[in-house]
């Protein structure tokens, strides 16, 4: 039996690194212990315990456990499981991995069984499945994020296993086992097991001969996946091209997926550049599409081109602040009626094109101000356009 299977947690207390969900008194643990858990979807990086958690939930609740994968799932298989429990006193837990790949048709088959609680449905994904699930699925379920297991927790787990297995390795090799595994316990134990198969002595040199580069975290040092991404974003925001390229290179060299980097840059194009240079979002969207198609090593070139362009662009967070301001007002309870003139029946509506493109009329029942132009880059042009539109009358 592999080390990863041998030391797979079998109780909630044995799960490592998910205290925000499973510590005593936390929401998910409480729901499980009270048998009040609704259909749920877990997402998080590889090796953080999504499948293990689903297995433990089935064990705690004493539910038969069925493990499926959305990429190979057949609708008739689902119907067969539900049929087997149609008149049973117990219900199964159906675990679906890669849940973000469920088709709309597959989701529609699941819906009635979710509705009448014929089974407990738990899905898992390395991606946030929110936008791939239909509104009907989302309304019947909870979404929980599992985190990378931090290096401290990885180290603690490694020490326990080394002691139980009577494995003697030096601190340098231990540090590499932990830091190169990017929060993935399974990857850490697989590397240890492979090194053991090559001989009794486990050295840093031997470990690096199996895994020359750190996984995903972008560094074999203490810098985390999130810190590197943050450093890249802040360097671009600060218009430092060389620092931006350095951190994107760190991420690439560490095996960070090109899509993750491109998605972060798409967010930055709107949040930190916005309409100061609206072409930035177009280039970011194009880059995201490109890197999905070509992958590494060529994707590094497109990412570098985008990083240089974004760092060189004028910066404005006006759009970011505007939507935050609007959402804040709404969340604080300011829900105002829609003026009659812009409702669907068009009573007293003034059609701007009949007035040369703009005419003064009420679009809000209460005056509110959310957007403040920075007048930087193209935002200055947009501001001038707005002035000309209104002055034309």
N, C-alpha and C positions, 0 to 999 in steps of 0.2 A: 504494500500500500504506500502511495506517495505521501510525503510529509504534509502536503497541502490538504489531502483527504484525511489523514490521520489526526491532524490538529484542527480540522474544521469545527467551529463552535457548535455545541449542541444545546446550549441554553442562552437566554437573553443576556445573562451576566457575562458569558464568555465572548460575546461579540466585541471586537476591538475598535475603538475610534469613533463610535457613533453616540456618544453621551448626550448630544443635543436632542436625540430622539428616544434613547433607550435607558438613560439614567433613571433611577427611582424618581417617580413623580412627573417625568416628562410625558408629553401628550401621547406619542405612539405606544410607549410601554404601557401606559395606563389603559388605553383603548384595548390593547391585546389582553391584558390581565383581567379586564372586566368583560371580555368577550363582546366588546362593543365596536370592533373594528369594521368599518365599511369597506367596500371594494377600494383598493389602493394601488397606486403606481409609484414605484421607487425608481429614482434615477440617480446616477453618480458614476464615478470612474470605475474602470475594471478593478477587480480584486478588493472592493470595499465591503462586500458582504451582502449584496442584494439577494442572490439566490439562497444563501445560507439563512438570511433573515426570514425569507418566505417559508423555508423548510421548518424553522423553529416555530413560526406562527402556527403552522399545521400541527406540529407536535403539541404545543401548548393547548390549542383548541381541540385536539383530538379529531382533526379532519383528515380524511384520505387525501393524499397529495398527488397531483398530476402535474408533471413538468412538460411544457410545450414551448415551441419556438415559433414566433410569428412568421418567420421566413419559410417554414415548412408546414405550417398549420393547415390542416384540411377541415373544412366546415363539417364534413360527415363525422370526423373524429370528435369534434365538440358535441355534436348532437348525440353521439353514441354514449359519451360520458354522462350527459344530462339525463338520457333515457335510463341509464343504469341506476340513477338515484331518484327517479321520478316518484316512487312510492316508498322510498327509504326514510328511516327516522333520522339519519345523519346526512350531512351535505359535504361535498368535496371542496377542497381548495385547489383551484386551477391557477397554476403559475405560468405566465406567458413571458418568455424572454424576448428581447428586441421588440418590445411592444409598440414602439414608434413605427414599426413596419406593418402593423395591422391594416388591412384594406378596409374601406368603408363597408363593404359587404360583410366582412368578418365581424366588424364592430356591431353591425345591425343584428347579426345572429346572436351575439352576446347580450344585447340590450334586454330582451324580455326575461332572461335568466338572472340578470343583475337586478332587474326591477322587482322580481318576486323572491329574490334571495335564495334561488335554487342552488347556488354555489357562491363561494367567496372567490372573487376574481382578484388576483394580484399580478401586476405587470412589472417588468423591469427593463431599464434601458440605460445605456451610457449617455444618451441625449435626453434633454428635457422633452417629454412626449406631449406636453400641453397642446401644442398647435397641430399635432398629428391626430389627436383624438377629437371625435365629434363633440359638439356641445352637449348632446345627450349623454355621452360617456362621461364627460367631465362633471356633469351635474349629479351623477350617481356615485362619485368616487372622490378620494382624497389623493393629493400628490405630496410625496415626501422626498426630500433630497438627502442622499447619503454623501458624506464628505470623503476626500482623500484621508487616509489614515496618516496622522502626523508622524514625524520621525521618532519622537519620544515614545509613542505607543508602539511603533514598529520595533524599536530597540528593546522595549520591555518584553514583547512577545518573542522576539528572537532569543533573548537570554533564557527565557523559560524553556524554550524548545531545545536549545543547546545543552542545557542542564539535564533535561529528561533523556536526551539522546546520547549524553556523555560525549559531546563533540567539542574538541579543543581547537579554537582558532584565535588568532591574535586580534587586538583591537582595531588595527588598520583594516583587516578583512571584514570585521563586523561592521565598521563604519561604511564600507563600500556596499555591503549587502543591503544596508538600510537606505543609504542616500541615493543609490542607483535604482531603487525599486519604485520611486514615485508614488508612495502611499499604497502600493499594491502588495498585500501580504502574500497572495498566491505566487506572484512573480519573485518575491524575496525567497520563499521556501523552495521554489523550483530551481532557482540559481544555486542555492545551498546544496540541494540534492544532486544536481548535475556535477558540482565540484566534488562532492563526496564520492561519486562514481568514478572519478578520475584518480583517486588515491586518497590515502588517509590524511595527508597534509593539505590543509585548505589555506591558501595564501592569496594575497591581493592579486598577484600575477596570474594565478590560476583563474580567479574570478573574472578578471579582465579579459582573459583569453576566451571566456564563454560570452561575456557581455562587455564588449569594448566601450560602449557608451551608455550613459544613464538613460533611463526610460522617461520620456515625456516631461519630467520636471525641468529639463533644459540645463541641468547642472548636476554634477556629482557632489557639489558643496551643499551648504545648508540653505541656499537660496531656493525658494519654493516655486512651483509652477505659477502660483498667483503673484508672487513678488516679481518674477521676470516679466509677466504680462503687464503688471502695473508699471514697472520701470519703462517698458516700451511705450505704453500709452502716455505716460507723463513726459517722456523725452520728445515724443511727437508734438504733444500739446505745447511744450516749451520751445518748439522749432529748432531742436538740436538734431541735425540730420545724422551726424556720426554716432551719437549715443543711441539714436533710434535704430540705426542699422546694427549696432553692436548687440542690442538686446534681442532684436528679431533673429539675428544669427545665433545667439545663445539658445533661443527657443527651437530654431530649426535643427541645430546641432544635437540638441537633446532629444530629438524625435517628436517634438510637438506636432500634432496634425496640422497640415496647412490650412484646413478648413477652420479650425479653431482660431488661428491667427487672423485669417481673413474676416471671420465674423466679428472679432474684436475691433478690427480696423473699420468695418462698416459702421459699427456703433459710434466710434470716434468721429467718423466723417460727418455724422449728424450732430453729435453732442458737442464737439469742440470746434467744428468748422462751419457747419450749417450753410446758411445762405451767403456767408462771406465768400464762399466759393462752392456753389451748388454742384459743379462738375465733380467735386471730390466724392460725393456719394455715388455718382454714376461709375466712376473708376473703381471705387471700392466694390460695388455690386458686380461689375464685370470681372474683377479679380477673384471674387468669391466663386463665381461660375467657372472661371478658368481653372483655378486650383482643384476644384472638384473633378474636373475632367482629366487633367494631366498629372497631378500628383508630383511627388519629389522624383528626381532632383530638380526638374525644370521649374516647378512651382516657386522655388526660391527666388527666381529672377522676377517673376510677376509681383511677388510680395515685396521685394526690394524696391521695384519701381513705384509701387503704391506708397510704401513708407516714405520714400524721398519726396513724392508729390504732396503727401499729407503734411509732412514736417515743413515743407516750403510754403504751404497755403496760408492765407490770412485766417485768423482764428476768431470765432464768435460762438458763444453759447446762448445766444438770444432765443433760438428755437427751443433748446433744452429748458431754459428757464421759463419760457412762455407756457409750455405744456404742463410743467410742474406747478406753476401758479394757477392755471385753470383747474387742474385736478385737485389741488388743495382746497380751492373754493368750493368745488362740488362735494368733496368728502366732508367738508365742514357744514354741509346741509343747505348750501345756497342753490336750491333747485327752483328756478323761476319759470313762469309760464312762457310759452312761445308766443310772440306777438301774432295777432290774427292775420296780418298782411303777408306773413311768410309761411302760413300753414298750407296744407295740401290743396285746399279749395280756392286759394288765391284771392280771397276777398280783400279789396283795396291794395293789392300788390302792384307796385310800380316796376315795370319791366325795364331794367337799366338800358338795354339796347335801344329802347324807344326814346331815350333821353341822351343819346350820344355816348353811351357807355357807363354813365354813373348818374345816380339821382339820390338825393338824401332821403332816407326813410329809416324806420326803426327795425333793427335785426335782433335787439335784446330788449326785454321788458324792463331791465335795470342796467344802467350804464356800468360797464366793467372794463378794466384795462389790464391785460396780461402781457402783451408784447412790447418790448422796448428795443428798437433797433440799435445795433452797435455802430452803424454807419461805417463799418469796416468792410473793405473789399466790395463784393457785389451787393452786400446789404445796403451800401450807400446808394447804389443805383436803384434798388427796389424802393428805398425811401423816397428818392426823387420821383420815381414813377407814381408812387401813391400820392405825392403832392400834386403832380401834374394832373392826375385823374380827377382829383377833387376840385382843383382850381379851374378845370375846364368848364365847370358849371358856374 
